[in-house]
Amino acid sequence: MNHNNKMVQNIINVSESRDRILNIVKAQQGFKNKSQAVEFVLDIYSDSFLEPELRPEFVEKLKKIDKEGNFIKFDSIEELQNSIENA
């Protein structure tokens, strides 16, 4: 579920109970370290609670579409409708 290949380093402080939860996630999922467990939990949060337009992969997709300019121009609603119906 890795959404971004660029890695940044963060130092975080968590309570002992949260640390135990990270250890459980790490063990259950077979991760090598707690960083992978944190990423897993963040991915679940992102998929479950963030609106699609806020997800990084959605923003990147929009940027790609904008950059490539892969658009079809229609001169009328009827032209658009014909294109949809004949797709």
C-alpha positions in Angstrom: 0.0 0.0 0.0 3.0 2.3 -0.3 1.6 5.5 -1.8 4.9 7.3 -2.1 8.4 5.9 -2.8 10.2 8.9 -1.2 10.9 8.2 2.4 11.2 10.8 5.1 12.5 10.2 8.6 10.4 11.2 11.6 11.0 10.9 15.3 7.7 10.3 17.1 6.8 9.9 20.7 4.0 7.5 21.6 2.6 6.2 24.9 3.6 2.7 26.1 0.1 1.4 25.2 0.4 2.8 21.6 3.9 1.3 21.4 2.4 -2.1 22.4 -0.2 -1.7 19.6 2.5 -1.0 17.1 4.3 -4.1 18.2 1.1 -6.1 17.8 0.5 -4.7 14.3 4.2 -5.4 13.4 3.9 -9.0 14.6 0.5 -9.7 13.1 1.5 -8.3 9.7 5.0 -9.7 9.7 6.7 -6.4 9.3 10.4 -6.0 9.9 10.1 -2.8 11.9 7.7 -0.4 13.5 8.0 2.1 10.6 6.2 -0.4 8.4 3.5 -0.8 11.1 3.0 3.0 11.3 2.8 3.2 7.5 0.2 0.3 7.5 -1.9 2.1 10.1 -1.7 5.4 8.2 -2.7 3.7 5.0 -5.8 2.3 6.7 -6.6 5.7 8.0 -6.1 7.2 4.6 -8.3 4.7 2.8 -11.0 4.8 5.4 -11.3 8.4 6.4 -9.7 10.8 3.9 -11.9 12.1 1.1 -10.6 10.8 -2.3 -9.6 14.3 -3.4 -7.3 14.6 -0.4 -5.5 11.3 -1.1 -2.0 11.8 -2.4 -2.4 9.3 -5.3 -5.6 11.2 -6.4 -3.7 14.5 -6.4 -0.9 12.9 -8.4 -3.3 11.5 -10.9 -4.9 14.9 -11.4 -1.5 16.5 -11.9 -0.6 13.8 -14.5 -3.9 14.4 -16.3 -3.3 18.2 -16.2 0.3 17.9 -17.4 -0.4 15.5 -20.3 -3.5 17.4 -21.4 -5.2 14.2 -22.4 -8.6 15.8 -22.9 -11.4 15.6 -25.5 -13.0 18.9 -26.5 -16.7 18.9 -27.2 -18.5 21.8 -28.9 -21.9 20.8 -27.6 -23.7 18.7 -25.0 -25.1 16.6 -27.9 -21.6 15.9 -29.1 -20.6 14.7 -25.6 -23.7 12.6 -25.4 -23.0 11.0 -28.8 -19.5 10.2 -27.7 -20.7 8.6 -24.5 -23.4 6.6 -26.2 -21.1 5.4 -28.9 -18.1 4.5 -26.7 
